[in-house]
């Protein structure tokens, strides 16, 4: 296990470096640059040149990359070109908001989606199954921004209430934080719960179709026992994989939800940094996203082993 | 009180006194403090926090290197220049008390206001003014304002309270240039520190009524009252919290539920969603903004004046305005709505303003395009009004045989094309300060004096722009710019379509906020909370 972990971590570092090259090149290939954005339509060419030099944009891209990499390995991500604040601090504080959003959404979506999927699977073909499947269909078809918007406008119209527009961390005030995060979490969770429910339903239906499960039922073992002893264990591994995928999907959906509900998360930070061509923030932020995706994959693989010791890690 | 009310209170003749700081050795009177930043309120209460919702977040708060309008809107409350751009086109003394102009109109001897302190606590002197303006006018320092200061030859501190500014040729727009957009004053030597630029986002060093307390990306910027502000009793608010709201729906919901006290809408038509809501007040006022179609003459057949005129004759501006902003603006000819009264030629006195399909077809036939031609219109992603306007324009130009393809590009791409003068046929959206020289010169004068972004290369227009810049007599200056606008309307390097109104939605507890036509939030210095 230890050797496997070391190998995976080493591979992850190589992947992260390769990803950083891709990120760097992608960011630089977007037309326009920070200088154009800062100086506007009618900038003076001499002023533009001076600023380009100030930001090091006059150097060849490979030189810019190596300089950046050399600083990054010492944990120096530089300063935001437009906001003048340390990039690491900006990304760190934005990441906190996004991770809270993602993990609480995961918990809520799992709590809603898995039981719904199990019930639908057990009652396959009956009215309860059809009802849940309708919910799944609506949840999967509705874009996340639409769900968010409907919740925002609907709650405002019904209760004369909307979430505060300035983020407060749970450490400052848990109640205030919850009132800010409730609607964004619910918007994302409804969509993901539908995906969960659909996936779990399929897995349960398929597990109940297995010979050994049918045999157990035929032998008179109560459905409850069959479900917990055979079916649940059978769907646990694909469910873990699915959870990993959902988590990454939630991080993607966060870009939209953060913008809709004015949350200062990583998605919104990346979006605004693209608009202003704030390369240091973009590079650091995208790298963090890559690392999170790798960590989630690693965690999923390790969980396999914990849940089912027959799975060999190699 | 709305902006139009405010304009009504001001002396219209004062508009024409612009530049009439005029002739030789003119003297500006004592500071017009009553009108700075808006009308003085009666019965104002001091204190309280105002939450303002902003749909566009400032990318940074550096008044020397950041050109974004979203930055300027806020920083005019923090940084001040020698003059203030009054809504009616008067350059009013701000950090200046007045100035003397030499007989040859080349040397401005500016007397500084006494008792002005920076947010750092140190007193402001002429050395600070000279340092700040010398910094900004040196293009090597990378300021977007360097171009505006191009005519300045030297800025010297005569003594602590006097600054001498020498220019290369008479320039009636100089006082307006020394305003707050780029003309802010900071302590001498400020930029010597390596991290000076970035620190401007954490602590302010201006002289304005508010100081920066906090700037959190994607969240908020908070300004607090400057207790050492030179004008006693101003400002009235203790704190302004600018909350960055990335979408209109959340902002409107926030206004309804009192999460936000005041906001200006980027899509004027959104106002319909809050009209009639109890406790909310909606105010509309003219702006210095223009939505335009640029016709880059580097692109054939736009190099042919007949073709450009034909396009102008085929455009129904009112229809485009109604389609794109629900009609909440003013159709314009060659001057932005907020300056039409003071500087604009009436639309019915300008050529190529009225829809005339037959004349347009005739002109196209004369130019050898009897069967029309294909043309690509560039619009910018994220500028909502352009999408509806593009479709409407395609229909309109189709009637004269011009087959329009719409190309949507990202702002960065568009800015790059613009700066390299490869704009082609494109929508544009920009604003100005209230002076025709600052509106026209850089955009439309031939290179190298101007940037001539549309490759217009019009000798007569350039000559008139030179004359307008030099002339100090307000009546003569107005006459010159009227002639210039005739040339512009005849030759059509650009078709100014309309100015979208500023639409302010505020809680009725917010009093005495007057929206400046630039879109900048000067009015917050005189606003108060009931």
Interface residues (C-beta under 8 A of the other chain):
Chain A: X30 X31 X32 X33 X36 X37 X38 X39 X40 X41 X42 X43 X44 X46 X47 X48 X50 X51 X54 X79 X80 X82 X83 X84 X85 X90 X94 X149 X152 X153 X156 X160 X161 X162 X164 X165 X166 X167 X259 X260 X261 X262 X264 X265 X268 X269 X272 X275 X276 X277 X278
Chain B: X53 X57 X59 X60 X62 X65 X66 X67 X68 X139 X140 X141 X142 X143 X144 X146 X147 X195 X197 X198 X199 X200 X201 X202 X215 X216 X217 X218 X219 X220 X241 X243 X244 X245 X246 X247 X249 X250 X253 X254 X256 X257 X259 X260 X410 X411 X412 X413 X415 X416 X418 X419 X430 X442 X443 X451 X453
